[in-house]
Amino acid sequence: MKSLDKYILRQCVVPLSLILLAVTTIVWMTQSLQRIEIIVEHGQGLGVFLYLSLLIIPSLLAVIIPFALFGAVVYTLYRLHSDSEIAVMFAAGVSRARLAAPLLAITALAALTTLYVNVDLMPRTYRVMKQKVANIRADFASSLLRSGEFVDAGDGFTVYVDEVRPGGQFVGLLINDYRNAEDRTTYMAQRAIIQETDAGPLLLLSNGSRQSIADYTGDVEIIRFDDWAINLSTLQDGAGELQLEMTERYLGELLNPDMSEPYDRANAKKLVAEGHSRLASPIYAFAYVLIGLYALIGGAYTRRSYFIRVAVAGTSIFALRVIGYVAQGAAGETGAYWMVYAPPMAATGAAAFLLLAPPPSRRFRGRRAAEGAV
């Protein structure tokens, strides 16, 4: 690698890292707020919240990396323009292709990173997150029992606990179990623990009483007990096998839906379109960078109007991404999966052609010179 390549790469890597870090942090903070329910509703700690929030980052990187790369390339070239370094390079005979080569090299690395995130890292982390959330919601102790609160678990089951201790131990319980309308029961117990069994979780009460209304007399019947078990399996959420959404599937599972599953049969075309979209997403990195390169060093050389060029380029890449989403939706409805690749490939080809084509004035002078020679 020549000194010029190293110099341009150094100028690009620093802003790319800063833009990637700043944008990812901002978007991550907004997305992580969706997991705040884990703390509020299920009594989880800050560590669980941060762990689940970090699992969101790979899905953000797949979208942010191409945009961050575009911003870094535009910033780098604008800075070189401002310092008249590009003018010196052109005067020394450096071509546009030579100037773009190191930036396209880092684009190739970013595209490979995006591809890896899309086909492996994102579905893997999403699966871990979904399983963790399902386990939390299915955990009766974490989702239901909280110190000093009356909690309605639904289906006619209400629990009050004086104190929740580590290890699934509870002190001072009052339970109204009206799940069976013909056998409404109230329990009071000094202590209790949760125990998992083959029949589901059991709430084991110690040193308490059971109060119910007798069937025939209507009198309150009180039974004192040393130990009593209440089956909580009907109160569990998320029982059964988890349904994998599109973002949680690996590439092979998207391109080859399991037609024996109802969800896959109903969404087969959309699943395949999502798979092709993941393969096409790295192409957007090249499209964005080539559009940025053309905006700053394409066409006739000038020191002015770069703000307008950058604004048009930024609008173009956002419009391109919207068109890509529309094309993916159309492919998911019609099965024409080539539509997923068409927008980024067309933009990449058009931007590369415009970038490498000589300026109109140079072509005109070349044609005039040829005519004069004849």
TABEL-V785252 format. One record per residue. PSI is psi in whole degrees, -180 to 180 (999 if undefined). Layout:
# TABEL-V785252
PSI + PSI
This chain:
# TABEL-V785252
129 + 167 + -37 + -42 + -45 + -40 + -46 + -38 + -43 + -39 + -25 + -34 + -42 + -53 + -33 + -45 + -44 + -44 + -44 + -43 + -45 + -48 + -42 + -41 + -45 + -49 + -39 + -41 + -39 + -40 + -34 + -22 + -22 + -18 + 5 + -21 + -26 + -35 + -46 + -49 + -25 + 7 + 29 + 160 + 176 + -33 + -42 + -41 + -46 + -39 + -47 + -36 + -38 + -28 + -13 + -24 + -44 + -40 + -29 + -40 + -36 + -31 + -37 + -36 + -50 + -40 + -40 + -37 + -42 + -46 + -40 + -41 + -45 + -43 + -44 + -47 + -38 + -39 + -41 + -35 + -44 + -34 + 8 + 20 + -36 + -38 + -41 + -41 + -45 + -39 + -29 + 1 + 11 + 126 + 168 + -41 + -40 + -38 + -34 + -20 + -51 + -32 + -35 + -27 + -45 + -27 + -40 + -41 + -42 + -37 + -41 + -39 + -44 + -41 + -44 + -42 + -43 + -41 + -18 + -58 + -44 + -52 + -33 + -48 + -36 + -37 + -43 + -43 + -43 + -42 + -39 + -45 + -41 + -40 + -39 + -44 + -28 + -10 + 108 + -42 + -43 + -31 + -16 + -50 + 117 + 143 + 133 + 22 + 142 + 121 + 124 + 111 + 0 + 166 + 26 + 29 + 116 + 137 + 139 + 134 + 129 + -46 + 132 + 123 + 159 + 152 + 17 + 33 + 139 + 143 + 133 + 81 + 142 + 121 + 128 + 114 + 96 + 27 + -34 + 112 + -24 + -5 + 71 + 126 + 144 + 131 + 143 + 133 + 150 + -39 + 163 + 157 + 159 + 133 + 128 + 134 + 174 + -27 + -1 + 178 + 140 + 140 + 108 + 113 + 146 + 139 + 73 + -164 + 154 + 125 + 130 + 167 + 128 + 145 + -43 + -42 + -26 + 5 + 157 + 125 + 124 + 127 + 123 + 142 + 156 + -37 + 141 + 143 + 135 + 126 + 126 + 10 + -30 + -13 + -4 + 139 + 156 + 25 + 150 + -179 + 139 + 140 + 119 + 125 + 178 + -42 + -15 + 7 + 146 + 168 + -43 + -35 + -25 + -45 + -20 + 76 + 148 + 101 + -6 + -12 + 135 + -42 + -42 + -40 + -40 + -23 + 28 + -48 + -38 + -37 + -45 + -40 + -37 + -40 + -45 + -33 + -37 + -36 + -31 + -20 + -36 + -25 + -29 + -32 + -44 + -40 + -46 + -45 + -42 + -36 + -42 + -40 + -44 + -37 + -35 + -33 + 2 + 165 + -164 + 140 + 135 + 154 + -3 + 174 + 25 + -27 + -44 + -41 + -46 + -41 + -44 + -41 + -43 + -43 + -37 + -43 + -35 + -41 + -39 + -41 + -37 + -44 + -38 + -41 + -40 + -42 + -39 + -42 + -41 + -39 + -36 + -21 + -38 + -23 + 5 + 82 + -15 + -24 + -25 + -37 + -21 + -50 + -51 + -35 + -40 + -43 + -40 + -47 + -44 + -44 + -39 + -42 + -47 + -36 + -43 + -16 + 143 + 153 + 152 + -40 + -37 + -41 + -40 + -43 + -38 + -38 + -42 + -39 + -39 + -41 + -40 + -36 + -33 + 999
